[in-house]
C-alpha cells in the first residue's frame, strides 16, 4: 500500500509504538518481521491486524540502508498545528533558523520531548517537513512535540513577544554565557545552523544573545546538541535544582 497526501510510512520500533499509542494517529497498515514476537504482542494491544512480513518488504519500501528494526506502519498524517493552538504555559518553544538537516531536526524533537518544550518551529521556506527518517531519529518524540511551519520566523517571534515571551538567541560571539541569563518564565530559544548561525533579522529580534560554555577554544556544536544543552539549562533554572 502506497503513501498518499494524507498518509505516510514510518519505521523503527520506538516510532511505530509511539504512533500506535497516539490517539491522533490512525494505523492503516502495520508490518512486522516474524521474529519480533515481543513487539507483535505489544502492538496487538493497539491494533488487531498485523501483517507478518519478510525482510524483502522493508527493502522494497525503504531501501537496503534504512535501519527499520523490523517494523513499519502506514499511518495518517497528524493535523497541522499553529502557534495560536499552543497552550499558554511556561514551557519553552524552540525556533530553528537555517536548520535543514532532517537528522538534526529529528534529534531536536527528541530533546524537546525530554526537556519539556511544547513545539519546534521552522520557517516554511527551504526546510523539510516531517519525514519518515526524521520520525525515526526522533524516537517517538514526533508524537509528543509538534513541528510547526511558519511563513516568517521574525514575525512569529514578535507575535509571541507581544504575549509575554522573551526571545533567547544562541550566538557563539555573544558576551554572556547562557547560565548567566535568568531563564525563568516564558521563553523562545532560537537555534541557528552550525557555521551560518542565525540570520541578521532573527538575531536583531532576540531579547538576549548568549553563548554556550565550552572548554578551551573548541566550541563547535551542531544544532541538536546546542538545543539540548539550552533546554537543559532552561529546565534546571525553572525547576530550581
Secondary structure as UniProt FT lines:
FT   TURN            5..6
FT   STRAND          7..11
FT   HELIX           13..21
FT   TURN            23..24
FT   STRAND          27..33
FT   TURN            34..35
FT   HELIX           37..43
FT   TURN            44..46
FT   STRAND          51..53
FT   HELIX           55..62
FT   TURN            69..70
FT   STRAND          71..76
FT   HELIX           83..85
FT   STRAND          93..97
FT   HELIX           102..115
FT   STRAND          119..123
FT   TURN            125..126
FT   HELIX           132..138
FT   TURN            139..140
FT   HELIX           141..143
FT   STRAND          146..150
FT   HELIX           153..161
FT   TURN            162..164
FT   STRAND          166..170
FT   TURN            172..173
FT   STRAND          176..177
FT   HELIX           178..180
FT   STRAND          187..193
FT   TURN            194..196
FT   HELIX           200..205
FT   STRAND          208..211
FT   TURN            216..217
FT   HELIX           223..239
//
